[in-house]
Amino acid sequence: MFFLLLVQSVAAQQKNDSVFSAAIISKIALMPADAGKSFYLNADKSANPETLLIFLSPECPLCQNYSSVLNDLYKQYSDRVNIYGIIPGKAYSAIDVKAFQKDYHIPFPLLTDPHKELTQYLQATVTPQVILLDKEYRLLYKGAIDNRLQSLGKQRLKPTAFYLNDALQASLSNKIISIKRTKAVGCIINDY
């Protein structure tokens, strides 16, 4: 029954990727790399007003390159934002995910979305890509971490716009997020 509801919701989402159902998101089973049981996003009972989902791939060089930026953002915001790395699909074992986490010193939880239910529902398409949601899972920001990547193979030496950081600062200060969407550039999330 849930799968049918999810399929119908994903079809409805094709026209609107700004409003998500907390009921659907909270029923999607994710797998932590360090435990054998499912994890649900609503299981985190913290009082944090936002949830940041970072779509990652252990083999993606861009994800590897952005790990230090993401680690810094975690240090800055983890006491006020629920932060999770999402690994879409079944391509990576728990050992692969743990190795990625260890090699790049990633402090936030990494969760596998084995059936890509969350990935498809939120319409994530590349890694790295970030999606910032409020407490009711309404979209606050979706897209790139910053503007370092202009296109695949073309990047600035240093970013000049810090989209995710700006969105987090504005949201946590109860200000309007001036840029709510950007195009994320990265490794395409495959069908496996």
N, C-alpha and C positions, 0 to 999 in steps of 0.2 A: 504494500500500500504506500509506504513512504517513497519508494523508488518511483512509482507512478506520479505522486505529488511532486517530487523533485523534477521529473521530466517535464511535467506541465509548467512548473514554475520557471525552469530554464527556458522553455519556449516563450513564455511571457516576458522574461527578462531580455530577450533579444531586442526588444523595442525600448527598454528602459533599464539602464544599468546604474541608476542613482538611488533607487529605493529597493531595499532587500527585506525579506521576511526574517525576523529574528527567530521565529519558530522553525523555519527551514534550516537556517544556519546552525542553530543549536542542536539539530538532529543529525548533522553530518559527522560521521565518525572519522577522526584523524588518528594516525598512529605515531606515538612518540618513538624516537629511535632507541631510547633507553628503557622502554617498558613494552610488555607484550599485550597490554590491554588498550582499548580505544580511549581517545580523549575527545571531549566535546568542548567547544569554545565557551559555552555557557557554564562549564564546570569551574571556571575561574571566578570565584566570588569576590574578587577585589572591588574596591570602590572606584577604580580608575574609570574615568569617563570615556576614554577612547580605546580602540583596539587597532593596532597596526599589524597588518599582514604583509609579509615580505616574501614574494614568490621567488624561489631560488632553485638553482640546479648545481649540484656538487661539481659537475664537469665544466660548467660555463665559465670561461675566463673572466667575463664581466662580473659575475657573482663573486668570484675569487678576488678580483681587483677592488670591488666595493666593500669587501668584508671589513676593512678598517674603518671606513666611513660609517657603516652600519653599527659596528661595535661602539664607536664614539656616540652615535645617536642613542644607543641603548644606555650607555652610562649617563647621558644627559637626561633621558626621559623615562627610564624604566620604573621609577617610583610614581609616575603619574599616567603611564600608558601601558596597556597590556601589549607586549610585542612578541610575535611568533613568526618564525620562518616556516614557510609552507613549501614542501617539495612535492610537485605534482607527479602523479603516475606511479608506476611500479618498476621503473628502470633502475632504482637504487635500493640496495639492501640496507638494513639497519647498520651493518658494518660500514658501508660506504658513507652513510649520513653521519655516523659517529666520527669517522676519519675526517670528513670535511669540517665538522664542528671543531675537532681537535686541532687540525692543521691550520685553521684560520681563526682560532681562539674565539669562536662565536659564543657569546654568553647567554643568548636568548634561546628558548626552546625551539627545536626543529621538529616539525610534524610532517609526516608524509600524508598526502591526500591520494591514497592508492587508486581510487576509482575516478579521480579528478572531479568529484561532485562539487566541492567547494570552488575549485578552479573554474569549472564551467559556469557555476551559478554566479560567481562574481565577475565572470568574463575576463579573467587574467589570460594573457596571450603570450607573454615573453618573460624571461628571467634576466636580470632582476626587474621586478615590477612591484610597486607598493600600493596598498589600498588601506586608507585610513577611514575607520568607521566610528560613529559615535556609539553611545551606550545602547541605543535601540537599533544598531547596525545600519544606520543611514549613512550614505556616502559623504565623507568630508573632503577627501582628496584621492585621486587615482592617477598613477602614471610613473614618471621617472623620479629618481632620487634627487637628481640635479641635472644641469645641462652640460655636463662634461661630454657625454656621448651625443654627437650630432647625427650620426648614422653608423651602421656597422662599418668598422674600419676607419672611421673618421671621428676624432675626438679632440677636445681642447686640452691644453696642458693642465689648466685648472678651471674648475667650473666658475661661472659668473652669476649663476642663479641657483638657489638652494631650495627647490620646490618643497621637498618633504619637510625640511627643518622649518621653513616659513609657515607651512600648513600646521605643523605641530605647535609652534609658538602662538600663532593666531588662535587656534582652537582652544588651547589651554588658557589663553588670556581672554576668552569669550569675545574675540574679535572676528570679523568677517575674513574668511580665507579668500584672498584676492585671486589666486590661481587655483582652481579646483580640479583641473585636468591638464595633463600633458601627455604627449606620446612617449611611452617607454620604448627604448631601443634595447634590444638584447637577443638572446638565444630563444628561438621559437619553442614554445611548450609543445612537445610531440604527442602523438596519440597513444604512446605506451605508458 
